[in-house]
């Protein structure tokens, strides 16, 4: 019998694998949280599928999302990234990744980990929205608005409420698998 999934992921096997193995599963390690933060910020204005299909290119180009290395990227590295056809070559987004890596480490210093900071907005427990259909899944919430505002106040870039809500879904802070999805069962 065919598995019933959230309809958004039926495009191909890459999307199905991401849906089945990652999306909505709680992530507490800073490295993975950072990776998704960067990928989601690059996704702003684009489809998630575009980013997902370039994910391995992003990993190689951005030193496997090593935020300590990324925080110190030189002009030469920025130029290298701007010439990398395997990623999204948006200079503002590339510069934002450097700033976000720096700010990420500042949050780690203040809170002990970025995970503790971001999960603190929801008391460390995933929110289960129990949507019946995809149309029941919001693009933003009050919590994503709050996190977005706080990140922006801390100097993060490309972290609007929609980006943050997508990040919350990707890292399992929110479970938006629809009622009929096999993951929910």
N, C-alpha and C positions, 0 to 999 in steps of 0.2 A: 504494500500500500504506500502511496506517495505521501510524504510528509506535508502537512499544511504549515506554511510559513506566513509571515507578514508579507503582504503583496509587494512592497517596495523592493524586495530582494530577489525577485524571480527573474531578473534580467539574464543572469548567467551564473556559472559555478563560482566565480570569484565573489560575487555578491552573496550567494547562498552560504559559502564557507565563512565569510565575515559575519553574516547574520547568525549562523549556527554556533560559531566558536567564540565570537568576541562581543558582539553588540549586546549591550544590556547586562553583561556580566560584571559584577563589582570589581574594580581595580583600585588597589590601595598603594601600589608601589610608585614612587615619584617618577621613575624613568618612563613607565608606560603612560602615566598621567601626562607627563610633559610631551611625549610623542603625540598623543591625541590632541593636546592643546595646540601644538604647531600645525598638525595636519588640518584640524578644524579651522584654524585661522587662515590657512591657505585656501580652504574651501569657500570662504566668504565670497559670494557672488557666482560660485561655480557649483557643479554637482558633486556630491560625495563620491559618486562612481569615478569621476575624473581623478580625484585625489587617490582613491583606493587603487586604481589601476597604475598609478605612478608611485605607490607607497615604497616599493623597494628602491626606486631611483632616489626618492627623498632620503631614505635611510643612508644610502651610500653618499649622497651629496652633502648631507648634514651630519657626517660622522656618527651615524647610528643614534642621532638625537642626543649626543653627549652634551648636555647643557653647559658644562664647564668649558668645553672646547668652543661651543657656539658663542658663549658670552664674550669670547676674546677674538672673534673673527676679524681679520684684517681687511683692508680695502682690496687686497689681492684675492682673498677668498670670496669676497662679495662679487668681484668681477668674474671669478671662476663660476660662481653660482648663476650669475646673469647669462653666462654663455652655455649653461647646461640645458640642452633641449629636453632632457628627461624629467624636468621638474616644471613647476609654474614659475616663469621668469618675470615676476612682478617685483620691482625693486623695493617698493614700499613694504611689501610682505616679507621680503628677504631681510630688510633692515629691522622690521618688527620682530623677527625671530631672534635677532641678536639682543634687542632690548628685552624681549620676553624671557630669554635665558638669564639675563642679568637680574631681572625682577623676580624670576622664579627662585633664584638662589637667595635673594633678600627675604622672600617669604619663608623659605626653609630656615634661615637663620632666626627669624622672628618666632616661628611656630614649632620648630623642631623638624618639620617635614611639610612639604606642600600638601601632601595627602591629609594631614591633620587639619590644615587650614581649610581646604576646599570641602572635605567631608563634614567639617564643623558646621557648615551652613545648614546641614540636614541631620545633625546629631549622629552622624556616622552610620545612619541606616538608610538603605535605598527606599525611594518613594515608588510605590506600585500604583500606577494610574488605572490599571485594568481597563484599557480602552477596548471597546467592542469592535470598532473599525478604524482604519487609518484616519478618517476624518475626525475622530475623537482625540487624535494626538496633536497637542498644541505645538506651535513653533517657539513660543516663549512662555515663561511663567513668572510669577512674582519672585520666586527664588532665583531664577536665571537673571532677572532684572537686577536683583540685589547683588549677586555675585559679579555680574558684569560691571556694575557701578563701582564696586569695591576694587576690582582688578584695575579698572581705568584710573581710579584714584591713586593706585599704587604705581601707575605708569605703564601698565601693559597696553599693547596695541592689538587691533583687530580682535577684540573680545566683546563684541556686541552681544546682546541678550540671545539672539538666534544662534550665534556661534557657541555661546556658553550652554544653551539648552541642548544642542547637538552633542557637545562634549559630555554633558551629564548623561545623555542616552548612551553614548559610546562607552563610557567608563562605568556604567551600571549604577550611577547615582539615581537614575530613573529607570524603571522598567516600563517600557512602552510597547512590549510585545502584545499584539492584539489577542483577544479572547480565544480565538481558534488556533493560534500558533502552537506548534508542538513544544516549543521551548517553555511555554507557560505551564504545560501539563506536568 
